[in-house]
Amino acid sequence: MSTIETSTEPAKAPTVPPAPNRIKGIASQLLGTPRVIIGLGLLALLTLLAFVGPLVSGWEVGERDYAALFASPSADHWMGTNKTGQDVWTQSTAGLQKSLLIGLLVALLSTGIAALVGAFAGYFGGITDRALMWIADLALVLPSFVILAILAEQFGGEGGWIVLVLLLAMFSWMVTSKMIRGMTISLREREYIHAARFMGVPSHKIILRHILPNMSSLLIADATIAVSTAIIGETSLSYFGFGVQPPDISLGVVIADGSKYANSDWWIFAFPTVLLVILVLAVNMIGDGLRDALDPQSKSRRS
Amino acid sequence: MSAQTIENTEATSERPGDETPVLEVRDLTVTFRGFNGNPDVNAVRGVSYSVRRGEVLGIVGESGSGKSVSSMAAMGLLPDHAVITGSVKLHGEEILGLDDREMATRRGKVISMVFQDPLSGLTPVYTVGDQLAEAVLVHNPKATKEEARERAVRLLDLVGIPNPEGRYRSFPHEFSGGMRQRVMIAMAMANDPDVIICDEPTTALDVTIQAQILDLLRTAREETGAAIVMITHDLGVVAGFVDRMLVMYAGRPVEMGTVDEIYYGSRMPYTMGLLGAVPRMDLERQGALVPIKGTPPSLTALPPGCPFAPRCPIAEPECSLAEPDLLPVGGQPSKAQIRAAQEAGTSGGAVAADTGVQRVACLRSGEIAENAWTAQDIYPIPEIPEVPAAKVRREDRAEMLRVESLIKHHPLTKGAVFKRRVGTVYAVDGIDFDIREGETLALVGESGCGKSTTLMEIMGLEKPQGGSVSVMGRETSKMSGSDRFALRRDMQIVFQDPMSSLDPRMPVFDIIAEPLRTHRYPEADTTARVYELLELVGLNVEHATRYPSEFSGGQRQRIGIARALALEPKLLVLDEPVSALDVSIQAGVVNLLEELQARLGLSYLFVAHDLSVVRHIADRVAVMYLGRIVEIGDTDSVYTRPAHPYTQALLSAIPIPDPEKERARTHIVLDGDLPSPANPPSGCRFRTRCQKFVTLSAPEQERCTSVEPALEATNGGDQATACHFAERQSVL
């Protein structure tokens, strides 16, 4: 601002403060919330654990210690071993790598698709609405589990988990999108949307700038829930052998394996489950903080 | 009235002489406890009043002044977390602190209430008649169902519901808002109560319906002899309807007296400001309205002194020392006494009972009375410059907007899968008008007359279903997309509801910058322009980073105006810009609009249902009824000599905030409700409610029912009327 000549009001120019930066404001608001800091810290720790964990344990992923089947935690096996003598620590932390990626990516993708489809359908109505909702209905009635199972096997092998992410996201956006469509229809008649239209803002910008931000609470809540749903969804697929295929391993696979021994040999089950709980908790904390930071009406916000 | 009811009224009439007020409220305070560390809200702080039989007491105040809460407290309708102290006596018997069951025997029988919102006052799943009969039965367990039913039918008849026998079985959704409010009043009258509390009974209704309801309330008072406590913010309603009034501000009564005393001799700067802030429909050239600066204080953190002191133009240092008590004019302690009391650490706080003389809570009331100051003397009135274009003759000025036989019909469809058309809503059915440079055209009419639809059609810049819209001489239907986009620079809109017209997720800066960014205003200049606009509408630079929820209604409306002005439009469309605002705030916004028009040479298309504001701001006025313009002309001619019966009725229905004039007027009260725009009457659309139609001879009536009248010039000048039997006459 100060670098530009303001010939109309030269005297006033120096007193005019610079334009407030909204993103900066939200970021500083976010970083000022302890919950977000803790959440981000936990997430960083988990990521670190996922990549460093398998390296420091002294055991390879999938390596079997035939001398120690069902061994309880010891100096050798920090979190014990499972029925085939695999080190639980190594397996879990290695599994965490994939689960982190799958959980976060699926959540982002499915909420993103839901938001766009729902908002466009609700905003435009008519043919767009019918077509998009027809697709959503179709995706709802298709037996997603079977399709997932078949396709996941087809695309198995190296990089197969990316296909799995896409497939999981493909089958988890429909219900949210219907909810968003309903909210869009009610938001569409708000006067600030009319105002934006009458000043000539193009429709896609209205959706991105006015409609979706006003649903951010719902979107964030949906995304945080989707993280755990995706990880669990992947688990159930893996349980049947359709999800992450060996040699890849995921937290879901490890938990599914350990769940049978939860009563007799608890450590096989407990450690990967604790990791999952911490992951979901961290994501929830970040989501919570984000929601508060974006909501100008929330109590914690004071400018 | 059934035998039981008479017996019951006689039983309760063992009152100790007629001297005892029916309802006496003394030093009532209501505090809402704050939860989760929020501060307490002191909603009502020491209200005292008394009403005698047949008397109407008006409680006036802006939103948040505690007027509704105080009456809800008297009725015992507040939630448990409200802490209520003081005393409420009904026929000399203390009712504050009675438990809910005991209160229930009095509510609806001795004291009853009419609420503001007739839409939510009735249960949707029971018929209207059954709900009325229930109100009768609850207090007369001995009455049979048949008797209750008879009484309900009689009540429906009394409140003017046509065909009461048949309508007994109607459900609430089959009634219009005005009819539902009638049912609510019938319910309040059902057991001949001694006090009826009316909480803004007409605020949600159109003016012609408001006139009907006020008439009905007068009947109710005569019929039951009840005292009425009328809570309202409308100073016009108060002038004609009440005997004595109480003005509330920040939870406290600040002035009390008879209507005439207060309207012609107010001694409290707040009341004076309020009266000066009301646009007057009956005055030719009123000049600028009196704006009261600032906003009412928050009820959680009140300043120690007079709560109005921060906004008062004649406040003195002593005003902020201690809160003045409600005392007779000139009876306030002197400044020296206040200072002494303040130093000694004592404060007054003597609670004076309602003695009936005018009392004021202002330190300078004596001074005001001595000098006979009026609002114009104590408030700084802004100078509003003349519109430069006004010097040029209207015909020679550039045309900003022309609408020709504009039509908008909505199809009515039935069925989910196979939609079939079952009818048409004639929302806008062929209207013509034009707006010249620097001119304000007001479009007025009741809700449902199609004025908002007209706006949306104009702002949409699409090809209309029928007719044409030209902006600055260019027809919108022949424009390309980029032309249309460019044209949007020149016409902007300000909306009615300051709550929903601003995106709650955007800071004010981004809201005002949005039109600039959309039209590729250089980013470097945007910042300066936004601050310039903030200043133009009277906001501060530091407001830019805040969000809409942090502003009051008036401030939000200013933000909306700033956004509309960002691109320097030539035509501003105002969709009821002040109807959601309090009177004192409204005056500021109206002044701002007038000033902006003069400074920037804007043309306004002003849509409103409030005819007083229109008289104040508009140069020309078009009256709409059921999708048609029935009368159009320059404001002065239309207001002084309206020619169409509807315009006459509309103008006549509006109460004037002047008790003497108001009492002397006879209102033309229209029958019934607005017909459905899906099924308008044949011929003249107004004939079903027309007060003139009934006086005509049969062949003349025939003409009204068969031939639709066209707009024709009535006085050889600008005024035109769509009536076969137009006759200009004054109704003010």
Interface residues (C-beta under 8 A of the other chain):
Chain A: M1 T3 I4 T6 T8 E9 A13 V16 P17 P18 A19 P20 R22 G25 R190 E191 Y192 H194 A195 A196 F198 M199 G200 V201 K205 R209 H210 P213 N214 S216 L294 D295 P296 Q297 S303
Chain B: M456 M459 G460 R484 F485 R488 Q492 I493 F495 Q496 D497 S500 S501 L502 D503 P504 R505 M506 P507 F509 D510 A513 E514 P515 T518 H519 A524 D525 T526 T527 A528 V530 Y531 E532 V541 A544 T545 R546 Y547 P548 S549 E550 G560 R563 L567
